Amino acid sequence: MLGQAAIVSADSNPSASRVFVYEVAGLRQNDENDKNSYQFRQSSNVFIKVPYNRMNEEMRRITRMGGTIVSIQPLTAE
């Protein structure tokens, strides 16, 4: 079996279904988020759902937009 790659489906990966909710404060309109189709209000907190495999990428994006992550909570089905 030398040289064969293991094929893993998304269903067998437990982190594929994990989602977290970021509470973000201080987002402001700038060049980075001018590409979005909606405006940000600087005065309120925003809640963003983030899949587990994109957490680091989303943290960097929030920082570039001038936001501060207030809390990170797992999204649980209740």
N, C-alpha and C positions, 0 to 999 in steps of 0.2 A: 504494500500500500504506500510505498514511497512516492512522493510527488503528488498525491491526491489531496485535494483541499476538502475540508469538512464543510458541508452545506448545512447551514442553520437557518431555519425559517424564523420569521418575526414572532410566530406564535409560541415558539419554544423559548424565546427570550423574555424572562420575567420583567425586565426593565422597559420593554416596548410598550407596556400598558400603563406605566406609572406616569402620572401627570401632577405637576405642582402648580400652585397659585402664588405668584409674586405680587406683593403689595408694594407699589412704587410711588414715591412722592417726588415732587419737584420737576416733573417733566416739563420742558418748555419747547416752544417751536424754534427749530434751528434748521440748518442745511440738511442734516441727516434725516429728520422726520418731515421735511417739506415734501418729500417724495410720497408720503402717505396721502390717502384721499380724505383724511379727516384732520381737524385741528386738535391740539392739546390745550387743556386748561392748566395753567401753572399752579393754581391754588388748591386743587383737589388731588386725592390719591387715586391711582388707577390700579385695577386688578388685571393681571395678565396670566392666562393659562399657558404653561410651558411643559412640553414633553421632556421626560428625563434625559433623553439623548441630545437635547438642545439647550440644556441649562447654562453651560458656560458661554455659548454663543449669545444667548439672550442677555446674560449679565453684562457682557461687553457692549451690546447694542444699547442697553439702558444707560450705561455709563456714558457712552458717546452722545446720547440725547440729553445729558445733564440730569438724569434721574438718580434717585437714591432708593435702594431696595430696603424697605422697612421691615418686611417679614417674608418668609417662604414657608408655605404650609402644603402638605400633601393634599391632593384632591381625592376625597374618598366618596364612594357611592353609598349613600345612606337611604 
